[in-house]
Amino acid sequence: MTLFTVDPATVTPAPFTNGDWSLTLLRCLASPSTEELPEARLCGFLFLAPDRLRLYLDTEEAPPG
């Protein structure tokens, strides 16, 4: 396999897409970078459309299910 070295300073970055924004949001909600954990926790998500994302959140006080 041929290895090509690339200088990152010379590469034009690709534009951010809706998928990139969705992934960024999910990563921030799944593992926030704060020391205190938020009250609402991410349980799941569902892509409804290219620009729509349904989030499922819960809290410790929520009843099971």
C-alpha positions as CSV (number, residue, x, y, z in Angstrom):
1,M,0.0,0.0,0.0
2,T,1.4,3.4,-1.0
3,L,1.5,6.0,1.8
4,F,1.0,9.6,0.9
5,T,1.9,12.3,3.4
6,V,-0.3,15.4,3.3
7,D,0.3,18.8,4.9
8,P,-3.0,19.6,6.7
9,A,-2.2,23.3,6.3
10,T,-2.5,23.0,2.5
11,V,-5.8,21.1,2.4
12,T,-9.1,23.0,2.1
13,P,-11.6,21.6,4.6
14,A,-14.9,20.3,3.4
15,P,-18.0,22.3,4.4
16,F,-20.0,21.1,7.4
17,T,-23.1,19.1,6.5
18,N,-26.3,18.5,8.4
19,G,-24.9,15.0,9.3
20,D,-21.8,16.7,10.8
21,W,-23.9,19.0,12.9
22,S,-26.1,16.1,14.1
23,L,-23.1,14.1,15.1
24,T,-21.6,17.0,17.0
25,L,-24.8,17.5,18.9
26,L,-25.1,13.8,19.8
27,R,-21.5,13.7,21.0
28,C,-22.0,16.7,23.2
29,L,-25.2,15.3,24.7
30,A,-23.9,11.8,25.1
31,S,-20.6,12.8,26.9
32,P,-20.7,16.4,27.9
33,S,-17.3,17.9,28.7
34,T,-18.4,19.5,32.0
35,E,-17.5,18.1,35.4
36,E,-21.2,18.1,36.5
37,L,-23.4,15.7,34.6
38,P,-26.6,17.3,33.2
39,E,-30.0,16.3,34.7
40,A,-31.3,15.2,31.3
41,R,-29.6,12.2,29.8
42,L,-29.6,11.1,26.2
43,C,-31.4,7.8,25.8
44,G,-31.7,7.6,22.1
45,F,-32.3,9.5,18.8
46,L,-34.1,9.2,15.6
47,F,-33.3,10.8,12.2
48,L,-36.7,12.0,10.9
49,A,-35.4,14.0,7.8
50,P,-32.1,15.4,6.7
51,D,-32.7,18.5,8.9
52,R,-34.8,16.9,11.6
53,L,-33.6,14.9,14.6
54,R,-35.8,13.6,17.5
55,L,-34.0,13.3,20.8
56,Y,-35.1,11.0,23.6
57,L,-34.0,12.2,27.0
58,D,-34.7,11.1,30.6
59,T,-33.8,12.1,34.1
60,E,-33.0,10.0,37.2
61,E,-36.4,10.9,38.6
62,A,-38.3,9.6,35.6
63,P,-40.2,6.3,36.1
64,P,-38.8,3.3,34.3
65,G,-39.9,2.8,30.7
